[in-house]
Amino acid sequence: MTVGAVQLTVADAEAMEALGASVARLLRAGDLVVLTGPLGAGKTTFTRGLGEGLEVRGQVSSPTFVLARTHPTASGVPLVHVDAYRLSGEAELDDLDLDYAGSIVVVEWGAGLLDGVAESWLDVVIERPTGAAVERTPGAAEGDSADDPADEPRRVSITAHGTRWAGVALPSA
């Protein structure tokens, strides 16, 4: 059940992080955020903003090769950042044995892999202009999802599903 949705234009990487920080203020233990978008769209940049808003210890970076990273936060509710790009299906995601109830879980590339995991979640879809440049993070491999979005506007849709989000005001422009 969809209970709310917003569509935003995000000007650059700094604004994407600010959007993530804004969403972080809404999150609590048991929340699931599913990020969708092409390589270089800004999924990890958004998650860095979530990390800043949740006051995580250490730097939030893409878990591309380790699949999942757990970041302790000031509130004690960990931020679990998952990159499902290399997973072949729901069973492999389930094998990660994530603590959905006691954490805030963010899954990049998770669309279609999380059916039945939660009754409520946020879908964040990031679209970048066709042919948009990608600024590679120093040391990142070609095609690594740690790539940052070039400073070009993005379209971001945030859709809230389930009773947890009923009546919650989603961030606006």
C-alpha positions in Angstrom: 0.0 0.0 0.0 1.5 3.3 -1.1 0.9 6.0 1.5 2.9 9.0 0.1 5.2 10.0 -2.7 7.3 13.1 -3.6 9.3 13.9 -6.7 12.2 16.2 -6.4 14.9 17.7 -8.6 18.3 17.5 -6.8 20.9 19.9 -8.2 24.2 18.3 -7.3 26.1 15.9 -5.1 25.9 18.3 -2.1 22.1 18.5 -2.5 21.9 14.7 -2.8 23.7 14.3 0.6 21.5 17.0 2.1 18.4 15.0 0.9 19.8 11.9 2.5 20.4 13.8 5.8 16.8 15.0 5.6 15.4 11.5 5.1 17.7 10.3 8.0 15.7 12.4 10.4 12.6 10.3 9.6 14.3 6.9 10.1 14.2 4.6 13.1 15.1 0.9 13.9 13.2 -1.4 11.6 13.1 1.0 8.6 14.1 -0.2 5.2 15.1 2.0 2.3 15.5 0.6 -1.2 17.6 2.7 -3.6 17.3 2.3 -7.4 19.2 4.0 -10.1 21.9 3.4 -12.7 25.6 3.4 -11.9 26.7 6.9 -10.9 23.1 8.1 -10.2 24.0 9.0 -6.6 22.8 6.1 -4.5 26.0 6.0 -2.4 26.0 9.8 -2.2 22.4 9.7 -0.8 23.5 7.0 1.7 26.5 9.2 2.8 23.9 11.9 3.6 21.9 9.4 5.6 25.0 8.5 7.5 25.7 12.2 8.2 22.1 12.6 9.4 22.3 9.5 11.6 25.8 10.6 12.9 27.5 7.4 11.9 31.1 6.7 13.1 33.5 6.6 10.2 33.0 7.1 6.5 30.1 5.7 4.5 31.4 4.2 1.3 30.0 1.7 -1.2 29.9 -1.9 0.1 30.3 -3.1 -3.5 32.8 -5.8 -2.8 31.9 -6.7 0.8 28.1 -6.6 0.0 27.1 -5.0 3.4 28.6 -2.7 5.9 27.3 -1.9 9.4 27.9 1.6 10.6 27.3 2.4 14.3 25.4 5.6 14.9 25.0 8.1 17.7 21.6 6.8 18.6 22.8 3.2 18.9 20.6 2.0 16.0 23.1 0.8 13.3 22.9 1.8 9.7 23.3 -1.3 7.5 24.3 -0.4 3.9 23.9 -3.2 1.4 25.0 -3.3 -2.3 22.9 -6.0 -3.9 24.3 -5.4 -7.4 26.3 -8.7 -7.4 23.6 -10.8 -5.7 21.7 -13.2 -8.0 18.5 -13.2 -6.0 16.5 -13.1 -2.8 18.2 -16.2 -1.3 21.7 -14.6 -1.5 20.3 -11.4 0.2 18.7 -13.6 2.9 22.1 -15.3 3.4 23.5 -12.0 4.6 21.4 -12.5 7.7 20.6 -8.8 8.2 19.0 -7.5 11.4 16.1 -5.7 9.7 14.2 -5.2 13.0 17.1 -3.7 15.0 18.7 -1.6 12.3 18.1 1.0 9.6 18.7 -1.0 6.4 19.5 0.7 3.1 19.8 -1.6 0.0 21.2 -0.3 -3.2 20.0 -2.4 -6.2 17.4 -4.0 -4.0 14.3 -3.6 -6.1 12.7 -7.1 -6.5 14.9 -8.7 -3.9 13.1 -7.7 -0.8 9.5 -9.0 -1.2 8.1 -10.0 2.1 11.0 -8.6 4.2 9.1 -5.6 5.5 5.5 -4.4 5.6 6.7 -0.8 5.3 9.6 0.7 3.4 10.8 3.7 1.4 11.6 3.4 -2.3 14.0 6.0 -3.5 14.5 6.1 -7.3 17.3 8.3 -8.6 17.4 9.2 -12.3 20.3 10.9 -13.9 20.2 12.6 -17.4 21.0 10.2 -20.2 24.7 10.5 -21.0 25.5 12.3 -17.8 29.1 12.2 -16.7 30.3 10.2 -13.7 33.1 11.5 -11.5 35.0 8.5 -10.3 36.2 8.3 -6.8 40.0 8.2 -6.6 41.0 4.6 -6.6 37.6 3.3 -7.6 37.5 0.6 -10.3 35.7 1.2 -13.6 32.0 0.8 -13.1 32.3 0.7 -9.3 29.1 1.9 -7.6 31.3 4.0 -5.4 31.4 6.5 -8.3 30.0 9.8 -7.3 27.4 11.6 -9.5 28.8 14.5 -11.5 27.2 17.7 -10.5 24.2 17.5 -12.8 20.6 17.6 -11.7 18.9 14.4 -10.8 15.2 13.5 -10.5 14.5 11.7 -7.3 11.2 10.0 -6.4 10.6 8.9 -2.9 7.6 6.6 -2.4 6.5 5.4 1.1 4.8 2.0 1.4 3.0 0.6 4.4 1.4 1.8 7.6 4.7 3.0 9.2 4.8 5.9 6.8 1.1 6.9 7.0 1.0 10.5 8.0 4.8 11.0 7.8 5.7 14.1 5.8 8.4 13.2 3.2 11.1 15.7 2.4 10.2 18.3 -0.2 12.3 20.5 -2.5 
